[in-house]
Amino acid sequence: MDAFELVLLFDTYGGMLTDKQRDCFDMRHNQDLSLGEIADALGVSRQAVCDNLTRTEALLRRMEENIGCVKRDMKYRAAAQEILEAATVLDASSDPAVAALAKRIYTAAQSMKE
């Protein structure tokens, strides 16, 4: 799992972590601090930071396996994008009724993405 996916998991499930887990993860993945910098900021050893991050990342992955919010959101966004693309094609129709319907579909799909 790459850093981007971990940040998505954190954005989704971060509220279920402890303050210490959230702070450590945020410093590493959002603020791009080194293990040493995080250790200094938290007053712990680098090993403690490494252990905290390993446990936190594993916990985030387990939450996603059990709950599946990120996977579901990604599918939802992909479907909305596909609907938008199809509506764009339909919008080019010479039939005014089809073009009007395409605009309605486009508007509805656009609101799904927000």
Sequence and secondary structure as in RCSB ss.txt:
>XXXX:A:sequence
MDAFELVLLFDTYGGMLTDKQRDCFDMRHNQDLSLGEIADALGVSRQAVCDNLTRTEALLRRMEENIGCVKRDMK
YRAAAQEILEAATVLDASSDPAVAALAKRIYTAAQSMKE
>XXXX:A:secstr
  HHHHHHHHHHHGGGS HHHHHHHIIIIIS   HHHHHHHHTS HHHHHHHHHHHHHHHHHHHHHH HHHHHHH
HHHHHHHHHHHHHHHHT SSHHHHHHHHHHHHHHHHHH 
